[in-house]
Amino acid sequence: MKILVAAIVFAYLGTGLVCAPQVEKPAGGAPAQAAAQKAESAQAEAGKPESGKPESAKAVPNKAEAYYHYALAHMYEEMGVAYNRQEYLTKALEEYKLAMQNDPDSAFLSAELADLYAHAGRIRDAVLEAEEVLRRDPNNLEARKLLGRIYYRVLRDQSGSGRAQSDILGRAIEQFEKITELAPKDVESKVTLGWLYRANSDYSKAEAVLKQALALQPESEEALTTLAFLYTDTSQLNAAVELLQKVTSKNPNPRLFAALASAYEQARDYENAVKAYRRALELDKDNVDYLRGLGQNLLFNEQYEEALVPYQQVAAADPQDGSAFLRLGQIYRQLHKYDLALENLKKAQSLTPDSLEAPYNLALLEETEGRPEAAIGMLKGLLERTAKGGAQYTPREKTNRAIFQERLGMLYRNTEDYAAAEQAFRQMMDSDPEDAVRGASQLIETLRQQKDFSRALAEADAALQRFPDERGLKMLRAQLLGDSGRVDEANQALKALLEDKAEDREVLVTMAQVNERAKRYPEAEQAVAAAARHASRKDEKEFVYFLWGSILERQKKYDAAEGQFKLALAANPNSAMTLNYLGYMLADRGLRLEEARKYIEAALDHDPNNGAYLDSMGWVYYQLNRLDQAEQYLLRAIQRVPHDATILDHLGDVYYKTGRLHDASLQWQKALGAARRPSSSDIDPQDIAKIQKKLEDLKVRLARETKK
């Protein structure tokens, strides 16, 4: 490779033009030595004083000498970059300094020196030199660009404390505002300024400058993707998707398809995100980032078997990529292949020993396999590992600890250790606002499950004093009012939150649930029908139709309920809760039992350790008079949910039907006790009366048999 430094610069020196020598790097070996020899020879000629002039008379800048050293410095700089040799960059710095000795007022040379400092990694020197240039020449565009690039690079590297980052962000914005003022047609600088405004949460300025960039260059990928990400930041997800759809239709570029996929992902439209990532991979099939994005969205979309493929490809491309093995472990857990899940999570842990994700997912695996005590121990270990005593936690550390505390609290709540659950959720409330709101919500839900509505309302009021604009807390408080029998107040509070927007769906769903619990079925149906009109995504439709079906089923409108459940399954054929509810509804009435069994079997395929689903399967087998299988499933259900009145009642029925009358009596007594527990799920008083009647009849029968 041959490098020619074309640094011929003309300067007017009194009587004529002087030309700085051209320095050429010869091809082949020892380029530095050859260049140095040329340099020494040229310097000897260029350094001779003009005849008749004494040495002391040279007070004016020697531009010929300056540009000679500049040319030599430029050559060394190019060689240093080309060969990645630090000694060449050092020589270049020396030559720049010699050039500036001969022309100390040259802003051009100062700017070049500052740029070289940046190349050499001497960032502080680069900043000082560039600032000195701007002190002398505030409109020096190159110096401003250099300073701006340095600040921008530091920001992208995410180094420094929060305060330092904020200071650097302000400096970067200052430079690029001036750059775009001096060079109004510089598209790249406008895009960078837009990125900086976005990082500073100054979204209106960011949008304005990015639109200016697009007016100058409509096909600019950087401007389009930055604007699209700005729209996602400001929850203008439809605008982001629309923009990127328009661009990708004209310019099928893999990077733009990846940006479109990211916008879909933000909108939780995982199906279209998968399609966009597939298009990106068609154009750039070996891009590991696109493979990860595809795998992640297949995982989010519950397409677990398909999600395995891209992550297996990532792991094959880089066997040291711990994150790929982590995701494989998560997928295998969802597929109930627990041995493979454990193997991959252990692999991820060995590759990333400092990571918290692998041990957290190992705790989730213990929970999934029905070992809550082991999961609790592992989560407590993670909290001990991340504890810092009296030291200050970073925002990221606070978020991690909040995740561990939330899961720990949920495990305690599921095992009915409510005091420990409360403690975990209260610790969450000391975190950042978003985590604190979730902690307060979980604490309120814990009190609600214990039917301690007065304390739950007090906690809701306290949380709303701290976070007065949180809609979720307001909806939760309305539910508590409904639970407390103050249904009119609950409905009034929820109606006050309606804004004729898509977000009304959540409010209307809550209103439907409040009225369903109060057995105000017409109001519940009206609210859920309104919620359905606001449901756009598949997961939203799935839940609304499921809720609608349950409201109808409680009124014994079975055909209408089945229609809604089938609409929910059309939105998500893998909806385990819908499959179970539909199967149980049929089984409980003794109808289409084989069809019911298949529905529940499909639900158990998705969640094999769910106590409610195991109970449903046991009840189907009871109705089919396959009592051995019924007993097996019901015993497994009780292992998962030991204090559920319905499951205990069903097991009592099995024992009664097989002639084990004393066992039946014991289970029905347990069922009545469970129904009276404060934490028991809602059970219809008519069902409690039926259990009491069965128990009384059995006692009479046992007494007669004993008498005989």
Stockholm file with secondary structure:
# STOCKHOLM 1.0

chainA/1-708         MKILVAAIVFAYLGTGLVCAPQVEKPAGGAPAQAAAQKAESAQAEAGKPESGKPESAKAVPNKAEAYYHYALAHMYEEMGVAYNRQEYLTKALEEYKLAMQNDPDSAFLSAELADLYAHAGRIRDAVLEAEEVLRRDPNNLEARKLLGRIYYRVLRDQSGSGRAQSDILGRAIEQFEKITELAPKDVESKVTLGWLYRANSDYSKAEAVLKQALALQPESEEALTTLAFLYTDTSQLNAAVELLQKVTSKNPNPRLFAALASAYEQARDYENAVKAYRRALELDKDNVDYLRGLGQNLLFNEQYEEALVPYQQVAAADPQDGSAFLRLGQIYRQLHKYDLALENLKKAQSLTPDSLEAPYNLALLEETEGRPEAAIGMLKGLLERTAKGGAQYTPREKTNRAIFQERLGMLYRNTEDYAAAEQAFRQMMDSDPEDAVRGASQLIETLRQQKDFSRALAEADAALQRFPDERGLKMLRAQLLGDSGRVDEANQALKALLEDKAEDREVLVTMAQVNERAKRYPEAEQAVAAAARHASRKDEKEFVYFLWGSILERQKKYDAAEGQFKLALAANPNSAMTLNYLGYMLADRGLRLEEARKYIEAALDHDPNNGAYLDSMGWVYYQLNRLDQAEQYLLRAIQRVPHDATILDHLGDVYYKTGRLHDASLQWQKALGAARRPSSSDIDPQDIAKIQKKLEDLKVRLARETKK
#=GR chainA/1-708 SS CCCEECCCCEEECSSSEEECCCEECCSSSCHHHHHHHHHHHHHHHHTSCCTTCCGGGCCSCCHHHHHHHHHHHHHHHHHHHHHTCHHHHHHHHHHHHHHHHHSTTCHHHHHHHHHHHHHTTCHHHHHHHHHHHHHHCTTCHHHHHHHHHHHHHHHHHTCSCHHHHHHHHHHHHHHHHHHHHHCTTCHHHHHHHHHHHHHTTCHHHHHHHHHHHHHHCTTCHHHHHHHHHHHHHTTCHHHHHHHHHHHHHHCCCHHHHHHHHHHHHHTTCHHHHHHHHHHHHHHSTTCHHHHHHHHHHHHHTTCHHHHHHHHHHHHHHCTTCHHHHHHHHHHHHHTTCHHHHHHHHHHHHHHCTTCSHHHHHHHHHHHHTTCHHHHHHHHHHHHHHTCCTTSCCCHHHHHHHHHHHHHHHHHHHHTTCHHHHHHHHHHHTTSCHHHHHHHHHHHHHHHHHTTCHHHHHHHHHHHHHHSTTCHHHHHHHHHHHHHTTCHHHHHHHHHTTCCSSTTHHHHHHHHHHHHHHTTCHHHHHHHHHHHHHTCCSHHHHHHHHHHHHHHHHHTTCHHHHHHHHHHHHHHCTTCHHHHHHHHHHHHHTTCSHHHHHHHHHHHHHHCTTCHHHHHHHHHHHHHTTCHHHHHHHHHHHHHHSTTCHHHHHHHHHHHHHTTCHHHHHHHHHHHHHHHHSTTCCCCCHHHHHHHHHHHHHHHHHHHHHHHC
#=GC SS_cons         CCCEECCCCEEECSSSEEECCCEECCSSSCHHHHHHHHHHHHHHHHTSCCTTCCGGGCCSCCHHHHHHHHHHHHHHHHHHHHHTCHHHHHHHHHHHHHHHHHSTTCHHHHHHHHHHHHHTTCHHHHHHHHHHHHHHCTTCHHHHHHHHHHHHHHHHHTCSCHHHHHHHHHHHHHHHHHHHHHCTTCHHHHHHHHHHHHHTTCHHHHHHHHHHHHHHCTTCHHHHHHHHHHHHHTTCHHHHHHHHHHHHHHCCCHHHHHHHHHHHHHTTCHHHHHHHHHHHHHHSTTCHHHHHHHHHHHHHTTCHHHHHHHHHHHHHHCTTCHHHHHHHHHHHHHTTCHHHHHHHHHHHHHHCTTCSHHHHHHHHHHHHTTCHHHHHHHHHHHHHHTCCTTSCCCHHHHHHHHHHHHHHHHHHHHTTCHHHHHHHHHHHTTSCHHHHHHHHHHHHHHHHHTTCHHHHHHHHHHHHHHSTTCHHHHHHHHHHHHHTTCHHHHHHHHHTTCCSSTTHHHHHHHHHHHHHHTTCHHHHHHHHHHHHHTCCSHHHHHHHHHHHHHHHHHTTCHHHHHHHHHHHHHHCTTCHHHHHHHHHHHHHTTCSHHHHHHHHHHHHHHCTTCHHHHHHHHHHHHHTTCHHHHHHHHHHHHHHSTTCHHHHHHHHHHHHHTTCHHHHHHHHHHHHHHHHSTTCCCCCHHHHHHHHHHHHHHHHHHHHHHHC
//
